[in-house]
Amino acid sequence: MVRIQDRDIKERIQEKILINENGCWIWTGCKNSHGYGVISYLGKLGTASRIAWRAYKGDIVKGLDVCHNCPKGDNPACCNPEPMFLGTRKENIKDCQKKTGHQIGENNHRAILNEEKVLKIREFHKQGMSTKEIAEYFGIKYFTCLDVTNRRNWQHL
């Protein structure tokens, strides 16, 4: 059964998209720094692809990503839920890497850490060592360490 809120969000989504020749629903509203559409829904900010999935396909199990599978290659601005699928963060990262050649972890040319150090940083953090102490121990910036401990970076581990 479609709730009134779902109908409203579907209308809002339809007002903010342009459909291209590949069937992608290109988000014309606000986008984040990675090119994904952003929309508020039920008082929370989310990506247009996740909100569209919920509106057209149903709930998303906690811990799963909405993974893009556009016909002509992944398009972050696309929010058409039809070609998308649900997957874990690891599956989503591996899928993205396979499709785009984007290198993750140690294979990324900008990486200053390796998997061994990342796992050690997380282990130290679990043991109660402060982020500042860990950063000093490894000779890295505080925010680099914070991104590792908060899993904003190295999410595939």
C-alpha positions as CSV (number, residue, x, y, z in Angstrom):
1,M,0.0,0.0,0.0
2,V,1.4,3.4,-1.0
3,R,1.4,5.8,1.9
4,I,0.6,9.5,1.3
5,Q,4.2,10.4,2.2
6,D,5.5,8.0,-0.6
7,R,3.2,9.6,-3.1
8,D,4.5,13.1,-2.1
9,I,8.2,12.0,-2.3
10,K,7.6,10.4,-5.7
11,E,6.1,13.7,-6.9
12,R,9.1,15.6,-5.5
13,I,11.5,13.2,-7.2
14,Q,9.8,13.5,-10.5
15,E,10.0,17.3,-10.3
16,K,13.8,17.1,-9.9
17,I,14.8,14.7,-12.7
18,L,15.5,14.7,-16.4
19,I,15.4,11.3,-18.1
20,N,18.3,10.8,-20.6
21,E,18.5,8.5,-23.6
22,N,19.9,5.7,-21.4
23,G,17.0,5.8,-19.0
24,C,18.9,7.5,-16.2
25,W,17.0,9.8,-14.0
26,I,19.5,12.7,-13.8
27,W,19.0,14.6,-10.6
28,T,18.8,18.3,-11.2
29,G,18.5,19.4,-7.6
30,C,21.3,19.8,-5.0
31,K,24.2,17.4,-5.2
32,N,26.9,16.4,-2.8
33,S,30.6,16.7,-3.5
34,H,30.6,13.2,-5.2
35,G,27.8,14.2,-7.6
36,Y,25.0,12.3,-5.9
37,G,21.6,14.0,-5.6
38,V,20.6,15.1,-2.1
39,I,17.0,15.4,-0.9
40,S,15.3,15.7,2.5
41,Y,12.7,13.1,3.4
42,L,10.9,12.7,6.7
43,G,13.1,15.3,8.3
44,K,16.4,13.7,7.2
45,L,18.9,14.4,4.4
46,G,19.7,11.5,2.1
47,T,20.9,10.7,-1.3
48,A,18.3,10.8,-4.1
49,S,19.1,7.3,-5.1
50,R,18.4,5.9,-1.6
51,I,15.2,7.9,-1.2
52,A,14.1,6.9,-4.7
53,W,14.7,3.2,-3.9
54,R,12.6,3.6,-0.7
55,A,9.8,5.3,-2.5
56,Y,9.6,2.9,-5.5
57,K,11.0,-0.4,-4.2
58,G,10.7,-0.4,-0.4
59,D,12.8,-0.3,2.7
60,I,16.6,-0.8,2.7
61,V,18.0,-3.2,5.2
62,K,20.3,-1.5,7.6
63,G,23.9,-1.8,6.5
64,L,23.2,-2.1,2.8
65,D,24.0,0.4,0.0
66,V,22.0,1.2,-3.0
67,C,24.4,0.3,-5.8
68,H,24.3,1.9,-9.2
69,N,24.1,-0.2,-12.4
70,C,23.4,2.3,-15.1
71,P,23.4,0.9,-18.7
72,K,26.2,3.1,-19.9
73,G,28.3,3.0,-16.7
74,D,27.5,4.2,-13.2
75,N,26.2,7.7,-13.0
76,P,26.2,9.3,-9.5
77,A,23.5,11.8,-10.5
78,C,21.1,9.0,-11.5
79,C,18.4,8.1,-9.1
80,N,16.4,5.6,-11.3
81,P,15.9,2.7,-8.9
82,E,15.1,0.2,-11.7
83,P,18.7,-0.8,-12.6
84,M,20.0,-0.4,-9.1
85,F,20.6,-3.2,-6.6
86,L,21.3,-3.5,-2.9
87,G,24.7,-4.7,-1.6
88,T,27.0,-4.4,1.3
89,R,29.5,-1.5,1.4
90,K,32.3,-3.9,0.4
91,E,30.3,-5.2,-2.6
92,N,29.5,-1.6,-3.6
93,I,33.1,-0.6,-3.4
94,K,34.3,-3.6,-5.4
95,D,31.6,-3.1,-8.0
96,C,32.6,0.6,-8.4
97,Q,36.3,-0.4,-8.7
98,K,35.5,-3.0,-11.3
99,K,33.4,-0.6,-13.4
100,T,35.5,2.5,-13.1
101,G,39.0,1.3,-12.4
102,H,39.0,3.5,-9.3
103,Q,41.7,2.2,-7.1
104,I,41.0,1.7,-3.4
105,G,43.3,1.1,-0.4
106,E,47.0,0.6,-1.0
107,N,46.4,0.6,-4.8
108,N,45.2,4.3,-4.7
109,H,48.1,6.5,-5.7
110,R,47.3,8.9,-2.9
111,A,47.3,6.3,-0.1
112,I,49.6,7.1,2.8
113,L,48.6,4.1,4.8
114,N,48.5,0.4,4.0
115,E,46.0,-2.3,5.2
116,E,48.3,-3.4,8.0
117,K,48.5,0.1,9.5
118,V,44.7,0.7,9.1
119,L,43.9,-2.5,11.0
120,K,46.4,-1.5,13.7
121,I,44.9,2.0,14.0
122,R,41.5,0.5,14.4
123,E,42.8,-2.0,17.0
124,F,44.5,0.7,19.0
125,H,41.3,2.8,18.9
126,K,39.3,-0.2,20.2
127,Q,41.7,-0.6,23.0
128,G,41.0,3.0,24.1
129,M,44.0,4.9,22.6
130,S,43.0,8.4,21.6
131,T,42.9,9.4,18.0
132,K,45.6,12.1,18.7
133,E,47.9,9.5,20.2
134,I,47.4,7.1,17.3
135,A,48.0,9.8,14.8
136,E,51.3,10.8,16.5
137,Y,52.4,7.2,16.8
138,F,51.9,6.6,13.0
139,G,53.1,10.1,12.0
140,I,49.9,11.0,10.2
141,K,47.5,13.9,10.5
142,Y,44.8,13.8,13.2
143,F,41.9,14.0,10.6
144,T,43.5,11.2,8.5
145,C,43.4,9.0,11.6
146,L,39.9,10.1,12.5
147,D,38.6,9.2,9.0
148,V,40.1,5.7,9.5
149,T,38.7,5.1,12.9
150,N,35.3,6.4,11.9
151,R,35.4,4.3,8.7
152,R,35.0,7.2,6.4
153,N,38.2,6.0,4.6
154,W,39.3,2.4,4.1
155,Q,35.6,1.3,4.3
156,H,36.4,-1.9,2.4
157,L,38.3,-3.3,5.4
